[in-house]
């Protein structure tokens, strides 16, 4: 139900999981296409993201995928 991983060279620990739901609720979960579409509508476009990064003087940095 959760995963713990160390990130990058900082050694920061990240935990992902599900709170407030028990195993039965997770097993019985049903997809909700309307909510998925709503969530997708919140995504920033590449152009908006690039513009924000440029204005904030941010630079791209490669990040490796964690190993399982």
C-alpha positions as YAML, in Angstrom:
chain: A
units: angstrom
residues:
- id: 1
  name: UNK
  ca: [0.00, 0.00, 0.00]
- id: 2
  name: UNK
  ca: [2.96, 2.34, 0.20]
- id: 3
  name: UNK
  ca: [6.39, 2.77, -1.22]
- id: 4
  name: UNK
  ca: [9.46, 4.38, 0.33]
- id: 5
  name: UNK
  ca: [12.35, 5.56, -1.83]
- id: 6
  name: UNK
  ca: [15.41, 7.72, -1.49]
- id: 7
  name: UNK
  ca: [15.62, 10.57, -3.96]
- id: 8
  name: UNK
  ca: [18.64, 11.91, -5.82]
- id: 9
  name: UNK
  ca: [21.86, 12.70, -4.03]
- id: 10
  name: UNK
  ca: [20.13, 14.58, -1.20]
- id: 11
  name: UNK
  ca: [19.05, 11.33, 0.44]
- id: 12
  name: UNK
  ca: [15.56, 12.73, 1.06]
- id: 13
  name: UNK
  ca: [13.04, 10.00, 1.82]
- id: 14
  name: UNK
  ca: [9.72, 10.07, -0.03]
- id: 15
  name: UNK
  ca: [6.72, 7.96, 0.94]
- id: 16
  name: UNK
  ca: [3.72, 7.48, -1.32]
- id: 17
  name: UNK
  ca: [0.58, 5.71, -0.29]
- id: 18
  name: UNK
  ca: [-3.14, 5.85, 0.31]
- id: 19
  name: UNK
  ca: [-4.59, 7.45, 3.41]
- id: 20
  name: UNK
  ca: [-8.12, 7.11, 4.64]
- id: 21
  name: UNK
  ca: [-8.97, 4.04, 2.54]
- id: 22
  name: UNK
  ca: [-8.87, 0.46, 3.72]
- id: 23
  name: UNK
  ca: [-7.96, -2.56, 1.57]
- id: 24
  name: UNK
  ca: [-11.61, -3.39, 0.82]
- id: 25
  name: UNK
  ca: [-12.33, 0.14, -0.43]
- id: 26
  name: UNK
  ca: [-9.25, 0.08, -2.64]
- id: 27
  name: UNK
  ca: [-10.16, -3.36, -4.04]
- id: 28
  name: UNK
  ca: [-13.72, -2.21, -4.77]
- id: 29
  name: UNK
  ca: [-12.75, 1.13, -6.32]
- id: 30
  name: UNK
  ca: [-14.32, 2.02, -9.67]
- id: 31
  name: UNK
  ca: [-12.90, 4.40, -12.28]
- id: 32
  name: UNK
  ca: [-14.57, 7.80, -12.63]
- id: 33
  name: UNK
  ca: [-14.05, 9.09, -16.19]
- id: 34
  name: UNK
  ca: [-15.56, 12.50, -15.41]
- id: 35
  name: UNK
  ca: [-13.12, 13.11, -12.55]
- id: 36
  name: UNK
  ca: [-10.20, 11.89, -14.67]
- id: 37
  name: UNK
  ca: [-11.13, 14.40, -17.37]
- id: 38
  name: UNK
  ca: [-11.46, 17.12, -14.75]
- id: 39
  name: UNK
  ca: [-8.03, 16.28, -13.36]
- id: 40
  name: UNK
  ca: [-6.49, 16.28, -16.85]
- id: 41
  name: UNK
  ca: [-7.90, 19.78, -17.44]
- id: 42
  name: UNK
  ca: [-5.68, 21.10, -14.63]
- id: 43
  name: UNK
  ca: [-2.46, 20.08, -16.39]
- id: 44
  name: UNK
  ca: [-0.23, 22.89, -17.60]
- id: 45
  name: UNK
  ca: [0.71, 23.00, -21.26]
- id: 46
  name: UNK
  ca: [4.34, 22.68, -22.31]
- id: 47
  name: UNK
  ca: [4.24, 26.33, -23.44]
- id: 48
  name: UNK
  ca: [2.86, 27.56, -20.10]
- id: 49
  name: UNK
  ca: [5.41, 25.51, -18.18]
- id: 50
  name: UNK
  ca: [8.30, 26.72, -20.32]
- id: 51
  name: UNK
  ca: [7.17, 30.32, -19.97]
- id: 52
  name: UNK
  ca: [6.93, 30.02, -16.20]
- id: 53
  name: UNK
  ca: [10.38, 28.42, -15.99]
- id: 54
  name: UNK
  ca: [11.92, 31.13, -18.17]
- id: 55
  name: UNK
  ca: [10.38, 33.97, -16.14]
- id: 56
  name: UNK
  ca: [11.54, 32.33, -12.89]
- id: 57
  name: UNK
  ca: [15.02, 31.75, -14.39]
- id: 58
  name: UNK
  ca: [14.78, 28.01, -13.77]
- id: 59
  name: UNK
  ca: [16.98, 25.49, -15.55]
- id: 60
  name: UNK
  ca: [16.20, 21.94, -16.61]
- id: 61
  name: UNK
  ca: [17.84, 19.21, -14.59]
- id: 62
  name: UNK
  ca: [17.85, 15.50, -15.45]
- id: 63
  name: UNK
  ca: [16.27, 13.22, -12.86]
- id: 64
  name: UNK
  ca: [16.81, 9.46, -12.97]
- id: 65
  name: UNK
  ca: [13.92, 7.10, -12.40]
- id: 66
  name: UNK
  ca: [14.28, 5.24, -9.08]
- id: 67
  name: UNK
  ca: [15.10, 1.58, -9.31]
- id: 68
  name: UNK
  ca: [12.40, -0.76, -7.98]
...
